[in-house]
Amino acid sequence: MAEAGIGVDIVEIARMERIMRDTPGFFPRMFTEEERQYCEASARPAAHYACRFAAREAVLKALGVGFGQEGVGRKDVSVSRDANGRPLAVLSGGALAIAQRLGVQEVALSLSFTGELAVANAMAITPDFRPKAKEERVSERERLAQSFREARSVLDELERVQNTELLESTGDAPVVEKGGAA
């Protein structure tokens, strides 16, 4: 099974502003309708476009390829959002085929921007590198605690047997009388 891959990319927001001004045809070729609607509805469209462009590059780096390699097209990586507004990497075409070949189950994505820069971090996660669910971590912890309790029980029993043997060998064993008064 393949290991997890990590990718990061940074885009200058001013560069995206220039592209918006000088080459508006770039956006329908590069971004999905959903992405364009989201970016255009924001207070800083260029910053959101820059994040999504950086996300594409970061995801492809995490998969170990670039645009045009192994059949990866411009829209084979896009960014959507889950019900909580968190960014989701959406793979299709060549990018999806590569992810499937690598055993990638998910691409975790983080996007941020400042006044000047947009940055994206992506992690391609395979089953071997998927973080364990909280329940699995708790059960592993409980398994370890149970193992320690069992070991402690064995040690306590050994100590009891040794103390009994020591008392019997020195003649100091307690005498238990039956049925009579002393």
C-alpha positions in Angstrom: 0.0 0.0 0.0 1.2 3.5 -0.8 2.1 5.9 1.9 0.5 9.2 2.6 1.6 12.2 0.5 1.8 15.8 1.5 1.7 18.9 -0.7 1.8 22.6 -0.1 1.5 25.6 -2.5 1.5 29.4 -2.1 0.0 31.8 -4.6 0.4 35.6 -4.5 -3.1 37.2 -4.4 -1.9 40.2 -6.5 -1.0 37.7 -9.3 -4.6 36.4 -9.2 -5.9 40.0 -9.3 -3.8 40.7 -12.4 -5.2 37.5 -14.1 -8.8 38.6 -13.2 -8.1 41.9 -14.8 -6.1 40.9 -17.9 -7.3 37.3 -18.6 -10.9 36.8 -17.5 -11.2 33.7 -19.8 -8.7 31.9 -17.5 -11.4 31.3 -14.8 -14.0 29.3 -16.7 -11.1 27.1 -18.1 -9.5 26.5 -14.7 -12.4 26.6 -12.1 -15.7 24.8 -11.8 -19.0 26.7 -11.8 -19.3 26.0 -8.1 -15.9 27.4 -7.4 -16.5 30.5 -9.5 -19.9 31.2 -7.8 -18.3 30.8 -4.4 -15.3 33.1 -5.2 -17.3 35.8 -6.9 -19.8 36.0 -4.0 -17.0 36.7 -1.5 -15.6 40.0 -0.4 -12.2 39.1 -1.9 -12.7 37.0 -5.0 -9.0 37.0 -5.9 -8.0 35.6 -2.5 -10.4 32.8 -2.8 -9.4 32.0 -6.4 -5.8 32.0 -5.3 -6.6 29.5 -2.5 -8.3 27.2 -4.9 -5.4 27.4 -7.4 -3.0 26.7 -4.6 -5.2 23.8 -3.5 -4.9 22.2 -7.0 -1.2 22.4 -6.9 -0.9 21.1 -3.3 -3.2 18.1 -4.1 -1.3 17.2 -7.2 2.0 17.4 -5.2 0.4 15.1 -2.5 -0.4 12.7 -5.3 3.1 13.0 -6.8 2.1 14.4 -10.2 1.5 17.7 -12.0 -0.9 19.1 -14.5 -0.6 17.3 -17.8 1.1 14.3 -16.4 -0.6 10.9 -16.5 -3.7 12.5 -18.0 -4.3 15.1 -15.3 -6.4 17.9 -16.7 -7.0 21.5 -15.4 -10.3 20.7 -13.7 -9.4 17.2 -12.4 -8.9 18.8 -9.0 -11.4 21.3 -7.6 -12.5 22.6 -4.2 -15.9 22.2 -2.7 -17.1 22.6 0.8 -18.7 20.3 3.3 -21.9 21.1 5.4 -19.7 23.0 7.9 -17.9 25.0 5.2 -14.6 23.1 5.4 -12.8 22.8 2.1 -13.0 19.4 0.3 -10.7 18.3 -2.5 -12.8 16.9 -5.3 -10.9 14.6 -7.7 -12.0 13.5 -11.2 -10.4 12.2 -14.4 -6.7 11.6 -14.3 -6.3 12.8 -10.7 -9.0 10.4 -9.5 -7.3 7.5 -11.4 -4.0 8.3 -9.8 -5.5 8.5 -6.3 -7.3 5.2 -6.8 -4.1 3.5 -8.0 -2.2 4.8 -5.0 -5.0 3.6 -2.6 -5.9 7.2 -1.5 -9.1 7.2 0.4 -9.2 10.9 1.1 -7.3 14.1 0.5 -7.4 16.4 3.6 -7.2 20.0 2.6 -6.5 23.3 4.5 -6.7 26.7 2.9 -5.6 30.1 4.3 -4.8 33.6 3.1 -3.3 36.8 4.3 -3.4 40.2 2.7 -0.8 39.1 0.2 -0.6 35.3 0.0 -2.9 32.3 -0.3 -1.6 28.9 0.9 -3.0 25.4 0.6 -1.9 22.2 2.4 -3.0 18.8 1.2 -2.5 15.3 2.5 -3.4 12.2 0.5 -4.4 9.6 3.0 -4.2 5.9 2.5 -5.7 3.2 4.8 -2.3 2.5 6.4 -1.9 6.2 7.3 -5.5 7.1 8.2 -5.7 8.5 11.7 -7.5 6.1 14.0 -11.0 7.0 15.2 -11.3 8.1 18.8 -13.1 4.9 19.7 -10.2 2.8 18.3 -7.7 4.9 20.3 -9.8 4.4 23.5 -10.2 0.7 22.9 -6.4 0.4 22.4 -5.8 2.3 25.6 -8.3 0.1 27.4 -6.6 -3.0 26.0 -3.3 -1.8 27.4 -4.8 -1.0 30.8 -6.4 -4.5 31.0 -3.0 -6.0 30.2 -1.4 -4.1 33.1 -4.3 -5.2 35.4 -3.7 -8.8 34.5 0.1 -8.5 35.0 -0.5 -6.8 38.4 -2.8 -9.7 39.4 -0.2 -12.3 38.5 2.5 -10.4 40.5 0.1 -10.1 43.5 -0.5 -13.8 43.4 3.2 -14.6 43.2 3.9 -12.4 46.1 1.1 -14.1 48.2 2.5 -17.5 47.4 6.1 -16.5 48.2 5.0 -14.9 51.5 3.0 -18.1 52.4 6.0 -20.3 51.6 8.4 -18.0 53.6 6.1 -18.2 56.6 5.8 -22.0 56.4 9.6 -22.5 56.0 10.3 -20.4 59.1 7.6 -22.0 61.2 5.9 -18.7 61.7 2.8 -19.9 59.9 -0.4 -18.9 61.7 -2.1 -21.7 63.5 -5.8 -22.1 62.9 -7.6 -24.0 65.6 -10.8 -25.8 64.9 -13.8 -26.2 67.1 -12.2 -25.3 70.4 -11.4 -22.5 72.7 -7.8 -21.7 73.3 
